Amino acid sequence: MRIRARPARPYPSPVRKFAGLAGAHALLRPHFDRMANPLLPREHGAYGQLAVPLATGLVLGRFHLPAVFCATAAVAAFLAHEPLLVELGHRGPKAKREHGTAARIMLMRTLAIACLFGAAGFATAPGLALLAGLPAFALGTLVLVLVFRRKERSLLGEVLVSITLAAALVPVALAGGAELPRAIGAFVVFAGGFTLVTASVRGVIARSKRDGSAALAWIAGAAAPLAVLAAYLTTRANVRLGVALGLAPFAAFAVVMAVTRVGPRALTRLGWSLVAASVLASIAVVAGTMGG
């Protein structure tokens, strides 16, 4: 007696049953294929560097509709990064050959969403939010230049990307009606904190490779608090407390990286510590700038 092997199913049986009508799995298959190879940014740390400042901006802006529009535009622009890299061939010829068409479609869609929601947000927001969006746009343009030149993974590129992601919270907060000093204070916290952490991580990697660029990384890390201090002294007295409290988790993270012999293999686990530090910084800067 011959035993016939059961043909492999394209999906688990509950999904196939949910599909219902015969042939529905053929319609769903392209969707599942896209999920298997998503055109999403691979730098997982960047998700936190965008999400936490945006959430802070939304809280400062009290989740008003213009703030939500601006935040949506920032997320859409962020999601356009990976399709752009694929289209430019920075992910290799195989990725462009296999996902080039999907990358172009996703790139056009994300840019269209960013333009649409950005226009809606700035059209309904106070004029100050539009002015605050210009520096963020200028920083994004500089990042785009580095992307075309394949320099976004350099120390300068990573620091600039971190500052650009943090800058997105300023127009979001102002679009919701937040006061300018509070928005600037929150930006100072995340821009300074992300710069310090980025330089610290680069220093750890360079130290493990016995690379002379470790000194450059640590110098950049030391320069970040000086820039933060200059901005800190220009803020209102009630905002200074929030800035100081918000920078504390990032400073603690950088100190741990400096005094302990952390290896590159531990950086993935430390990524969650960075997310926790970002959340604590967000809570501190919101609570610390409420008074006065």
C-alpha positions in Angstrom: 0.0 0.0 0.0 1.5 3.3 -1.1 1.2 6.3 1.3 0.9 9.6 -0.4 2.6 12.5 1.2 0.2 15.3 2.1 1.0 18.4 0.0 2.4 21.3 2.0 -0.2 24.1 2.7 0.7 27.7 2.0 -0.5 28.8 5.4 -1.5 27.2 8.7 -4.9 25.7 8.6 -6.7 28.4 10.6 -5.5 31.0 8.1 -6.7 28.9 5.2 -10.1 28.4 6.8 -10.3 32.1 7.4 -9.6 32.7 3.8 -13.0 31.0 3.1 -13.7 30.9 -0.5 -11.7 28.7 -2.9 -8.9 30.6 -4.4 -8.7 33.2 -1.7 -5.3 32.0 -0.7 -4.0 33.0 -4.1 -5.1 36.6 -3.2 -3.5 36.5 0.2 -0.2 34.9 -0.9 1.4 38.1 -2.2 0.6 39.8 1.2 2.3 37.0 3.1 5.2 37.1 0.8 5.7 40.8 1.5 5.5 40.2 5.2 8.3 37.6 4.9 10.5 40.3 3.2 9.3 43.6 4.5 10.9 46.8 3.2 11.3 48.2 6.6 14.3 49.9 8.1 16.8 47.4 9.4 18.3 49.7 12.0 16.1 48.6 14.9 17.5 51.3 17.2 16.2 54.0 14.9 12.6 52.9 15.7 13.1 53.9 19.3 14.9 57.1 18.4 11.9 58.1 16.4 9.0 56.7 18.4 9.9 58.0 21.9 10.6 61.6 20.8 7.4 61.6 18.7 5.4 60.2 21.6 6.9 62.9 23.8 5.9 65.5 21.3 2.4 64.2 21.1 2.1 64.3 24.9 3.4 67.8 25.0 0.9 68.7 22.2 -1.9 66.9 24.0 -2.6 64.7 21.0 -4.3 67.4 19.1 -5.1 66.6 15.5 -2.5 68.8 13.9 0.2 67.1 16.1 -1.1 63.7 15.0 -0.9 64.7 11.4 2.7 65.9 11.7 3.7 62.7 13.6 2.2 60.6 10.9 4.1 62.5 8.3 7.4 61.9 10.2 6.7 58.2 10.5 5.9 57.9 6.7 9.2 59.8 5.9 11.1 57.4 8.2 9.6 54.4 6.4 10.7 55.7 3.1 14.3 55.2 4.1 14.7 51.4 3.4 12.9 51.5 0.0 15.2 54.3 -1.0 18.3 52.3 -0.1 17.0 49.4 -2.1 16.2 51.6 -5.1 19.7 53.1 -4.9 21.3 49.7 -4.8 22.8 50.2 -1.4 21.3 46.9 -0.2 23.0 45.1 -3.0 22.0 44.1 -6.6 20.1 41.0 -5.4 17.8 43.1 -3.2 17.2 45.6 -6.0 16.5 42.9 -8.5 14.0 41.0 -6.2 12.4 44.0 -4.5 13.1 46.9 -6.8 9.5 47.2 -8.0 8.0 46.9 -4.5 10.6 49.4 -3.2 9.6 52.0 -5.8 5.9 51.5 -5.0 6.5 51.8 -1.2 8.8 54.8 -1.7 6.1 56.7 -3.7 3.4 55.7 -1.2 5.3 56.7 1.9 6.4 60.0 0.4 2.9 60.8 -0.7 1.6 60.0 2.8 4.3 62.2 4.3 3.5 65.1 2.0 -0.3 64.7 2.5 -0.2 64.5 6.3 2.5 67.1 6.6 0.5 69.6 4.6 -2.6 68.8 6.6 -0.7 69.2 9.9 1.0 72.5 9.0 -2.2 73.9 7.5 -4.1 73.4 10.7 -1.3 74.1 13.1 0.0 77.4 14.5 2.5 79.2 12.3 5.3 78.6 14.8 5.0 74.9 14.0 5.7 75.5 10.3 8.8 77.5 11.2 10.0 74.7 13.6 9.5 72.2 10.8 12.1 74.0 8.6 15.1 73.0 10.7 13.9 69.4 10.8 13.5 69.4 7.0 17.0 70.9 6.6 18.4 68.2 8.8 16.5 65.5 6.8 18.0 67.0 3.6 21.5 66.7 5.0 20.8 63.0 5.9 19.6 62.4 2.4 22.9 63.8 1.0 24.8 61.4 3.2 22.6 58.6 2.1 23.4 59.3 -1.6 27.1 59.5 -0.7 26.9 56.3 1.4 28.1 58.1 4.5 25.1 57.7 6.7 26.9 54.9 8.7 29.8 57.1 9.6 30.1 58.7 13.1 28.9 62.1 11.6 26.1 60.4 9.7 24.8 58.5 12.7 24.9 61.5 15.0 23.1 63.6 12.3 20.5 60.9 11.9 19.9 60.8 15.7 19.5 64.6 15.9 17.2 64.6 12.9 14.9 61.9 14.5 14.8 63.9 17.7 14.1 67.1 15.8 10.8 65.7 14.6 9.2 66.2 18.0 9.5 70.0 17.9 7.0 70.7 15.1 4.8 67.9 16.5 4.7 69.4 19.9 4.2 73.0 18.6 1.4 71.8 16.2 -0.5 70.6 19.3 -0.1 73.9 21.0 2.9 73.2 23.3 5.0 76.1 24.5 8.2 76.6 22.6 10.6 76.3 25.6 9.2 72.9 26.5 9.5 71.7 22.9 13.1 72.9 22.7 13.9 71.4 26.0 12.6 68.0 24.9 14.6 68.3 21.7 17.8 69.1 23.7 17.3 66.1 25.9 16.9 63.6 23.0 19.4 65.2 20.6 22.0 65.4 23.3 21.2 62.0 24.8 21.2 60.2 21.4 24.5 61.9 20.4 26.1 60.9 23.7 24.9 57.3 23.3 25.9 57.0 19.7 29.4 58.3 20.4 29.7 55.9 23.3 28.6 52.9 21.2 31.0 53.8 18.5 33.8 54.1 21.1 33.0 50.6 22.4 33.2 49.2 18.9 36.4 51.0 18.0 38.0 50.0 21.3 37.3 46.4 20.6 39.0 46.7 17.2 41.9 48.7 18.7 41.1 51.4 16.3 42.4 54.9 16.7 39.0 56.3 15.9 37.9 55.4 19.4 39.4 58.7 20.6 37.3 60.6 18.0 34.2 58.8 19.2 34.8 59.7 22.8 35.7 63.3 22.0 32.4 63.6 20.2 30.7 62.1 23.2 32.3 64.6 25.5 31.4 67.5 23.1 27.7 66.5 23.2 27.2 67.5 26.9 28.9 70.9 26.3 26.4 71.6 23.4 23.6 70.5 25.6 24.8 72.7 28.5 24.8 75.7 26.1 21.2 75.0 25.1 20.3 74.2 28.7 21.4 77.7 29.8 19.1 79.4 27.3 15.9 77.6 28.4 13.5 78.8 31.0 14.1 78.0 34.6 11.2 75.5 34.9 12.4 73.7 31.7 15.9 73.3 33.1 14.7 70.7 35.6 13.1 68.6 32.9 16.3 68.9 30.7 18.5 67.8 33.6 16.3 64.9 34.6 15.8 63.8 31.0 19.6 63.7 30.3 20.3 61.7 33.5 19.3 58.3 32.0 21.4 58.8 28.9 24.4 60.0 31.0 24.1 56.9 33.2 24.0 54.7 30.1 27.1 56.4 28.7 29.0 56.1 32.0 28.2 52.4 32.2 29.5 52.0 28.6 32.7 53.9 29.6 33.6 52.2 32.9 32.7 48.6 32.1 34.4 46.4 29.5 31.3 46.1 27.4 31.9 44.1 24.2 30.2 44.6 20.8 28.3 41.3 21.3 26.5 42.8 24.2 25.3 45.8 22.3 22.1 44.1 21.2 21.0 43.5 24.8 22.1 47.0 25.7 19.7 48.3 23.0 16.8 47.5 25.4 18.5 49.5 28.1 18.7 52.4 25.7 15.0 52.1 25.0 14.3 52.1 28.8 16.6 55.2 29.2 14.6 56.9 26.4 11.3 56.2 28.0 12.6 57.4 31.4 13.9 60.6 29.7 10.5 61.2 28.1 8.7 60.9 31.4 11.3 63.1 33.1 11.2 65.8 30.5 7.4 65.9 30.4 7.0 65.9 34.2 9.9 68.2 34.8 8.7 71.0 32.4 5.1 71.1 33.7 5.6 73.7 36.3 6.1 77.4 36.0 
